[in-house]
Amino acid sequence: MLTARGEEADRVMGLEYGADDYLSKPFSARELVARIRTLARRLKPRPDGEMGRAPERLEIDDLTLDEGSRTCRRNGEIIDLTTVEFDLLSLLLRCSGRTVHRMELSKQVLDREWSPFDRSIDVHVSNLRRKLGSLPDGTERIRGIRNVGYIYAHAVAAQSTAG
């Protein structure tokens, strides 16, 4: 809601009547753009093509990502992640088992176009690997796919040798 009325009572009423955000005049164009981007992030399609809220809790192997509280746990122990690391891991977990192109990671996580000279995603993945460690079977959690992107790997199930 963009309005000339900026009193607290007006803002509260506007939000209670259903406005997603409230900005009163005069306003900064930069602030308006930032607020629009924030709202747009909430409406981004999920990797599976559906609109709406991502799952609240993602659990793969020994890792649990709670998007409601924005916490990550490995075997119940909290792993401290930056905002970008959390968003990157969330996207990789939602696409677990599928390769996600650097272009998509840059767009979804960093909110910018991908450049072949930009190594930001690679640095964030490196930090995530260091913080998360390997899977219980020793497999690297996040595998790099040369010249493409990254994939979150599952632990390999032990095969039965009974015959």
C-alpha positions as a Python dict, from the first residue, in 0.01 Angstrom:
ca = {
    (1, 'M'): (0, 0, 0),
    (2, 'L'): (145, 337, -102),
    (3, 'T'): (-30, 632, 61),
    (4, 'A'): (14, 983, 197),
    (5, 'R'): (-124, 871, 535),
    (6, 'G'): (169, 777, 756),
    (7, 'E'): (32, 772, 1110),
    (8, 'E'): (72, 450, 1306),
    (9, 'A'): (-305, 394, 1323),
    (10, 'D'): (-330, 425, 942),
    (11, 'R'): (-41, 179, 889),
    (12, 'V'): (-188, -73, 1134),
    (13, 'M'): (-534, -45, 974),
    (14, 'G'): (-389, -89, 624),
    (15, 'L'): (-197, -401, 727),
    (16, 'E'): (-495, -544, 915),
    (17, 'Y'): (-716, -494, 609),
    (18, 'G'): (-483, -713, 407),
    (19, 'A'): (-198, -501, 271),
    (20, 'D'): (125, -701, 236),
    (21, 'D'): (327, -388, 306),
    (22, 'Y'): (268, -19, 377),
    (23, 'L'): (476, 272, 254),
    (24, 'S'): (385, 634, 313),
    (25, 'K'): (482, 941, 110),
    (26, 'P'): (735, 1083, 77),
    (27, 'F'): (930, 765, 11),
    (28, 'S'): (1264, 659, -127),
    (29, 'A'): (1258, 490, -468),
    (30, 'R'): (1532, 253, -344),
    (31, 'E'): (1316, 153, -47),
    (32, 'L'): (1016, 94, -274),
    (33, 'V'): (1223, -130, -505),
    (34, 'A'): (1364, -322, -205),
    (35, 'R'): (1014, -379, -68),
    (36, 'I'): (887, -497, -409),
    (37, 'R'): (1178, -743, -435),
    (38, 'T'): (1101, -875, -87),
    (39, 'L'): (739, -940, -184),
    (40, 'A'): (844, -1094, -516),
    (41, 'R'): (1077, -1340, -336),
    (42, 'R'): (778, -1471, -144),
    (43, 'L'): (597, -1538, -472),
    (44, 'K'): (881, -1707, -662),
    (45, 'P'): (785, -2041, -809),
    (46, 'R'): (936, -2338, -634),
    (47, 'P'): (1174, -2558, -835),
    (48, 'D'): (890, -2809, -884),
    (49, 'G'): (689, -2536, -1060),
    (50, 'E'): (435, -2472, -784),
    (51, 'M'): (370, -2127, -642),
    (52, 'G'): (350, -2076, -270),
    (53, 'R'): (536, -2147, 45),
    (54, 'A'): (818, -2398, 43),
    (55, 'P'): (794, -2691, 284),
    (56, 'E'): (844, -2589, 645),
    (57, 'R'): (1084, -2873, 725),
    (58, 'L'): (1321, -3053, 491),
    (59, 'E'): (1487, -3373, 614),
    (60, 'I'): (1744, -3563, 411),
    (61, 'D'): (1972, -3822, 568),
    (62, 'D'): (2108, -3668, 892),
    (63, 'L'): (2027, -3309, 793),
    (64, 'T'): (1715, -3112, 891),
    (65, 'L'): (1638, -2767, 756),
    (66, 'D'): (1354, -2582, 929),
    (67, 'E'): (1246, -2295, 705),
    (68, 'G'): (1006, -2157, 963),
    (69, 'S'): (1278, -2093, 1222),
    (70, 'R'): (1555, -2079, 957),
    (71, 'T'): (1765, -2332, 1143),
    (72, 'C'): (1980, -2615, 1014),
    (73, 'R'): (2065, -2924, 1219),
    (74, 'R'): (2297, -3214, 1150),
    (75, 'N'): (2229, -3507, 1384),
    (76, 'G'): (2036, -3264, 1606),
    (77, 'E'): (2329, -3021, 1637),
    (78, 'I'): (2263, -2666, 1511),
    (79, 'I'): (2480, -2556, 1218),
    (80, 'D'): (2521, -2179, 1199),
    (81, 'L'): (2452, -2063, 840),
    (82, 'T'): (2447, -1719, 680),
    (83, 'T'): (2129, -1609, 503),
    (84, 'V'): (2274, -1690, 160),
    (85, 'E'): (2405, -2028, 277),
    (86, 'F'): (2064, -2114, 423),
    (87, 'D'): (1880, -2014, 103),
    (88, 'L'): (2132, -2203, -111),
    (89, 'L'): (2102, -2518, 99),
    (90, 'S'): (1723, -2490, 98),
    (91, 'L'): (1716, -2478, -282),
    (92, 'L'): (1963, -2766, -316),
    (93, 'L'): (1765, -2980, -70),
    (94, 'R'): (1437, -2911, -249),
    (95, 'C'): (1606, -3021, -572),
    (96, 'S'): (1791, -3308, -404),
    (97, 'G'): (1912, -3566, -653),
    (98, 'R'): (1891, -3320, -945),
    (99, 'T'): (2159, -3090, -1079),
    (100, 'V'): (2087, -2721, -1028),
    (101, 'H'): (2262, -2491, -1276),
    (102, 'R'): (2476, -2206, -1143),
    (103, 'M'): (2253, -1970, -1342),
    (104, 'E'): (1947, -2085, -1145),
    (105, 'L'): (2133, -2072, -813),
    (106, 'S'): (2250, -1718, -882),
    (107, 'K'): (1901, -1603, -981),
    (108, 'Q'): (1714, -1773, -696),
    (109, 'V'): (1964, -1728, -413),
    (110, 'L'): (2155, -1410, -497),
    (111, 'D'): (1869, -1243, -688),
    (112, 'R'): (2096, -1149, -978),
    (113, 'E'): (2187, -1268, -1324),
    (114, 'W'): (2465, -1524, -1349),
    (115, 'S'): (2803, -1427, -1488),
    (116, 'P'): (3066, -1687, -1583),
    (117, 'F'): (3323, -1476, -1396),
    (118, 'D'): (3119, -1455, -1074),
    (119, 'R'): (3245, -1715, -825),
    (120, 'S'): (3006, -1619, -542),
    (121, 'I'): (2800, -1938, -562),
    (122, 'D'): (3117, -2148, -560),
    (123, 'V'): (3242, -1969, -248),
    (124, 'H'): (2909, -2017, -69),
    (125, 'V'): (2902, -2387, -165),
    (126, 'S'): (3258, -2425, -36),
    (127, 'N'): (3155, -2269, 297),
    (128, 'L'): (2849, -2497, 315),
    (129, 'R'): (3063, -2805, 250),
    (130, 'R'): (3300, -2704, 529),
    (131, 'K'): (3016, -2641, 776),
    (132, 'L'): (2808, -2949, 690),
    (133, 'G'): (3087, -3204, 644),
    (134, 'S'): (3041, -3528, 453),
    (135, 'L'): (2744, -3763, 464),
    (136, 'P'): (2761, -4048, 720),
    (137, 'D'): (2890, -4282, 446),
    (138, 'G'): (3171, -4037, 358),
    (139, 'T'): (3009, -3908, 39),
    (140, 'E'): (3036, -3535, -34),
    (141, 'R'): (2694, -3377, 38),
    (142, 'I'): (2712, -3116, -237),
    (143, 'R'): (2875, -3240, -556),
    (144, 'G'): (2995, -3004, -823),
    (145, 'I'): (2896, -3087, -1180),
    (146, 'R'): (3173, -2942, -1396),
    (147, 'N'): (3062, -2646, -1611),
    (148, 'V'): (2699, -2691, -1498),
    (149, 'G'): (2622, -2648, -1129),
    (150, 'Y'): (2569, -2847, -812),
    (151, 'I'): (2368, -3142, -684),
    (152, 'Y'): (2281, -3242, -327),
    (153, 'A'): (2363, -3612, -299),
    (154, 'H'): (2187, -3873, -87),
    (155, 'A'): (2373, -4123, 127),
    (156, 'V'): (2423, -4451, -60),
    (157, 'A'): (2214, -4723, 103),
    (158, 'A'): (2410, -5028, 215),
    (159, 'Q'): (2344, -5313, -28),
    (160, 'S'): (2251, -5653, 107),
    (161, 'T'): (2503, -5928, 26),
    (162, 'A'): (2263, -6208, 123),
    (163, 'G'): (2200, -6431, -166),
}
